[in-house]
Amino acid sequence: MTDQATPPEDRSAEDEYLPRRALLDQIDAAIEAGDAATLNTLLEPMHGADIADLIERLDPAKRRAFLALYSGEIDGEILSEIDEAIREEVIDQLPREVVAEAVREMDSDDVVDLVEDMDEPERQEILAALDATDRAAVQQSLAYPEYSAGRLMQSEVVTAPEHWTVGEAVAFLQSEEWLPEQFYHIVLVDPRFHPLGYVTLGRLLASSHATPLRDITEDSFRTISAFAEEADVAYVFNQYHLISAPVVDRDDRLVGIITIDDAMAVLDEEHEEDILRLAGVGDESHVTDGPLATARQRLPWLVVNLFTASLSAVVISMFENTIASLVALAALMPIVASTGGIAGTQSLAVAVRGLATRDLNRSNARRVVMRELLAGLLNGVGLALILGIAGALIFGDIRLGMVLAAAMIVNQIVAALGGVLVPLTLNKLGLDPALASGTFVTTMTDVMGFFAFLGLATIMLL
């Protein structure tokens, strides 16, 4: 009997949620044939996010052909899911009336995300497609600082007076036509529109009509300032397992609401940004970027690395006579430096992640530094035993094995400490610890690895 939980043999677990290869081939064929009817039929059952992914994967020429055939079917859901790296390019290729209709279908937070990076003429053209109320809501959000909660929130909030009962709230929900397509809470407000609590739809439906709303409010209720940074919003949602949270202005009046999908999108962007910065490729890098844009983003950090790498060359040149006297050192140097670099990257990744999630902070920094120090020492001793014995046996010189072992211990300690102290220092200085930590840590491990190895070799072998 076949286990129904087992994925089909022709599909791996990682692509189970992606369109089948056969379907993609049919879509490609329809695009090349200019067959709009077949293309519409193939895409009709697909989710908007999958269609957006399909658009992103197409090369520019095929994307233009696709949009010419399918432009009439592009709606707000698809447009909001398209990667921002190519979204403006897609909009420029769509008929104005299609864009206008798609924008009218979006929630205000999605419209803000769409227009905030546009030039003013393009932004005004998009805003002109909205009715006066929606336009005012979007403009209000755009007035808040970039990367703030005010930019992230949507203005469509379902509210109720604090004195209402469940029955009154249900009657209100049944009679209103403007309600958002998706919402999770009813926010209770006082006469000055200050949020006092919220009620989940589940609790609402499970309670008797005579129950006051204030008696079934959730303990998780928290408000977020419209001026709070997006990263702080994501942290609050993740830390307190929120589904949605009201947004307030400086006078604590309700101005919008942030839902979990937007908060998690920010969290995902923060993680992606940290990974890209650690790799030194720029936090604006996308797989859809062209060769010139990709090179332009990466070149600055390659130049920085070129200069830092020259420090290693200086250290090596200091021991030129030592290397000339014992050529085997030249073959063994990269082992010490490379192993230290890997250890530093491991420690650095944990530290940067800890700072991003706030698990690493001032209160536990000393304990984490000591942990990394001891871990580096233990790793160094373990690697020193392996490398020291191997070096002595292969080269027939126990002193060379001892030099390798000692240098490995020193570099592992330096790598472990550097991996946590560098990001902590940058964070204390108000700098992004992911931005330059990798370069500093790599330089430290290379320089100290070469210095320790060649310095000890000079003392013990010559």
N, C-alpha and C positions, 0 to 999 in steps of 0.2 A: 504493500500500500504506500502510495507516494505521500510524503510529508508536504502538506499544502503551504507550510511556512518556508519551504525551500525555494529559492529563486529559480526561474526557468534556466535550463542549461545553457541556452544561447545568450544569456545576459548575465553580466557580473553584478554583484551587489551594489557597486558604486554607480552603475548607470541604470539602475532599475527605474528611476524616476525621470530618466531622460527619454526623448523620442527615439523610437527604434531606428536603426540604420536604414532599414528598407523605406521607412516613412521619409527620412531625410533625403534619400535618393529620389523619391517621387517628387518631393518639394523642389529639389534642384532641377529635375527634369521639367517640371511645370514652369519654373522661372525661365529656364533657357528656351522653352517653347513659346513663352508669352501667353500661357494658358491661364487666364485669371479665374475662370470658372472652376477648373480642377484645383488650383491653389486655394481658393476659398473653401472648397469641399474638404480638402486635406487639413486645413487649419481650423475649421469650424469647431471641432471638439477639443482643441487644445486650450490650455489655460493661458491667460494673458502673460504671465511670467515666462512661460515656455516660448511663447511667440517673441517676446522681448529678447530672450537668450538667442533665439534663431537669428534675429536681426543683427545682434552683436557679432555673431560668428561669421556672417557673410563678409566677403571682401567688398571694398567700396563700390566696385562696378556692379557686382551682383546685388548689393544692397539697394542701389538706385533702381535696378530693374525690378526688384521685389516690391519696393515702395510704389513704383508706377502701377503695378498690377494690383496691389493690396491696399493702397492708401485709403480707400473708402471705408475699410474695416478697422482702421487704427482708432481705438477708443482711449478713454482716460486711463483705464487699467493698464493697457499695454504701454502707453506713453510714459506713465509714472514708473514703470519697471525697467525701462531702457537705461543702460549705464550712462551716467552724466557725461562720460568722455565722448560719446557720439550722439547724445540726445539732441543737441542743437543742430547738428548736421542732419539728423532725421527730420526735425521740425522744418528746416529750410526746404526740404524736398516734398513736404506735404502741402496739399491745397489749403489755403487759409481757412476755408469753411470747415475742413476736417479738424484742423487744430483747434478752432473755436469750439466746436462741439465736444471734442475730447476734454478740453479744459473745463467746460461747464459741468462735466461729469465728475471732476475730481473734488476731493475734500480740500479745504483751504490750505492744510499743511503740505499737501502734494503740489499745489499750485506754487506755493512759496519755494519749495525745493526746485521746481521747474524754472522759475524766473529769476531767482536771486543772483545767479551768475551771468545773466544776460545783459547786453548793452541796453541802455535806456530806450531806444526806439523799439527794439524787439520786445522788451518788457511791457511797454505801453500798448503794443499791439495785442499781446496776450491778455492783459488786464481789460482791454476794451471789450473782449468777448464775454466778460462776466457781467452779471447784473450788479446793481449798485451796492447791495448788501454784501455780496461775496467779494466785490472789489475792495470795499472798505475793510473787510476782515483781512484780506491779503496785505493790503497796504499797512494795516496796523502791525501785522507780524513783521513786515519788512522794516519797520521803524526800529525794531529791537536790534541789538548788536548781532553781528554774524557769529554763528556757533553758539547762540544762546537758546534757552528754553523757549523764548518768545518766537524764534524762527521755527522751532520744532513743533509747536502746538498747533492744534486745529481749533477753530473758533466755534465749531458746531458742538455745543455742550447741552445735554439734557439736564435741566435743573427743576427743582421743586421747592416751594416754601417749606420751612422747617416744621410748620404746624400741620402739614397735610397728613392724611392717613393713606394706607395702602390702596384703599378703594378709590380715593381721589386721584392718586398717581396713576393707577391703571386706566381710569376713565380718561385722563389727560393723554396718556400714550396712545390710546385707541382712537382719539379724536384728531390728533395732530398729523399733518402730512409732511412736515419739513424735517422729520427726525433723520439722523444720520443712518446710513445703511448698516453700520456696525457700531454699537456702543455697549459698554459693560456696566456702567454705573449711572445712577441718578444722583446728582450732586445737590445736597440740601444747602440752601442759602438763606441769610437773614434779609431784612428789608434793604440793607445797604449793599447787597450782593456779595457779602463775605461768605465764602464756603465754610460750612460747619461740620460736614461729614458726607458720606455717600453710602448708597444702598445698592447692592448687586441685584441684577435682574432675577437671579435665582432665588434670593431671599424674598424679593418682592412677590414673586409668583407663589412661593410656599407659605406666605403669611395670610392671615384672615384680613378681610377688607377693613375691619375696624382698627387694626393695629396702627399706631402712630409710626411714621417713618423714622423718627428719631430713636425708636426702640429697637430698630433692626439695622442700625448703621454698622459699618465694618471697623474693626480695630486697626486695620492697615492704613486708614486714612492719613494722608500727608499732602501738604500743598508744596508747590515748587515755585520759586520766584521766576518771573519771566526773564530776569537778567542772569539767572544761573547758567553756568557753562554746560554745554551738551554732555561733556564727559561726566559731570556731576549728576546729571539727570540719569544717565545710563547706570551709574554706580548705585543711585538710590533705588531704581527699579530692580536691579539685580540683587542688591543687599536685602531688600524688604519684600521681594517677590510680589511686586505690584502688577496690576493689570492695567490700571490707568491712574492718573494723578492730575488734580486740578492745578492750573497755573494762575498765579495772582500777580497783580501789579504792585507798585511800591506802597499803595494804600490797602493792600490785602484784599482787593476786589477781584472777583473771578473774571479772567479774560480769555480763558481757553482750557484745553485739556490735552494731555499727552497720553497716547495709548502705547501698549507694550510693543507693538510692531515697530513703531518709530524709535522707541528707546533701544530695542535690540539691534535695529539697523545702525544706530550710533555706536553701540558696543562693538558691533562687527567692524565698523569703519575704524574705530580706535585700535582694535587688534591688528587689522590689516595695515594701518599706518605704522604701528610699532614694528611689525615684521619687515616692512619695506625700508624703514629707516635703519633698522639694525643691519640690513643687507646693503645699505648705502645706495639704493636705487631711486630715492625720492618718493615722497608720499603721494605723488600725483601719477604714478606709473600705472598703466593699464595694458592689458594684453591687446587692446585695440589700437594702441599708439603705433605710429609709423616709425621707421628706422631712425629718422632725424630727431624726432621728439625723444625717443628712447635714449639715443646717444647723448643728447643735450642734458637729460636728467641724470645720467650716470657719470658723465665726464668729470664734473667738479669733485666728486668723492674719489674718483680714480687719481686725480691730480693730487688731492690731499694725501692719499695713501702713498703716492709716489714720493712725496717729501718725507713722510714718516718712515717709509722703508729705507730711505737714505741714512737714517740714524743707525739702522742695523749694519749698513755697509761701513759706516764710520767705526763702529765697534769692532767689526771683523778686521778692518785695516790696521787697528791697533795691535793686533796679534799676528801680523803677517809673518814674522819670523818663526813664531810657534807653529803655524800651519805649514810653513815651508820645511820645518824640521821633522814634522810628523804628518805626512799626507793623509793618513787615516782620519785625522780630525775633520777634514773637509767633507768626508763622506758621512760622518756621524753628527755633525752640527745640525742638519735639518731635522733629525729625529727629535732632538731635545726641544727645538723651537716649535716644531709642528705639534708635538704632543701638548706643549704648554698652550699653544693657540687654541686647540680644541677644548682643553680644560677651562680656559678663560671664557670661551664662547658659551660653554655649559653654564658656568656660574653667572655670566652676564644675562643670559636668557631668563634664568630664574629670578634674578634681581629686578630686571625691567618689568617682567610680568607681575612681580610682587608689588612694585611701585604703582603700576597701572591699576591693579585691583585693590590697592591700599592695604594689602596684607603685610607689606613691608613698610614700616613707618618709624618714627623717632623712638617709640616706646620699645620696639623689639630689634632695632638696628644692631645694637651691640651683640645680642644673642646670635643674630644671623651672621654677623661678621665672624664671630668665634666658631660657629658651625662650619663656615666655609674654610676657615683657617685649618681646623682639624681635619676636614674632609680632604683638603689639598695635601696636608701632611700624610694622611693615610694612603691616598692615591700615589703620592710621590714615593713613599716607601715601597709600596707594591710594585710600581713600575721600575723603581731603582733595583730591586732584587732581580727582576727579569732581565733588564737591560745590562746591569752590571755583570751578571753571570755570563750572559750571551757575549758581551764585549770581551770579557777575559778569555773565554773559550775560543772565540773566532780569531781574535788578534794575538792570543797567547801572551797577554800582558795584564796581570791582575791590577796594576796601577791604573791602566786605562779604563778597566771595568769600574774601579772605584770613582774615577773622575766622572764617568757617565752617570753612575748612581747618585753621586752628590749633586751634580748639576740638575738631574731630573727632580730631585726633592726640592731644590731651591726654586726651580721654574714652576713646579706644580703649586707651591705655596704662593708665589707671586701671581700666578694665573688666577687662583681661587680668590685671593684678596682683591686683586685688580677688578675681577668680574663683578664684585659687589660694591667696592669702595668708589670706583669711577662713576657708576650711575647714581649712587647716593650723593656724591659730591655735586654732580651736575644738577641733580634734583634740588639740592639745597641752594644752589646758585640761581634757581628759577629757570634752568634750561631743560629742554626735553632730554631725558636720559637715554632715549633710544636713538637720538640724532647723531651723536658723535662717540658714544661709548665704545662701539666696536673698533673704531680706528685706534682709540687710545689703548684699549686692552690688548689688541694685537701688537701694537708697537711695544708695549711694556713686556709682553711675553717673549717677543723676538729679541729685543735688546738684552733683557736679563738672561734669557736662555743662552745667547751667544757669549755674553760677558762671563756668566758663571762657568760655562763649559770651557771656554778658551782660557779664562783666568786660572781656573783650577788646573788645567792641563799645563799651563806655563809654570805653575808652582810645583806640581808633583811629577811632571814627566821630563822636564828639561833641567 
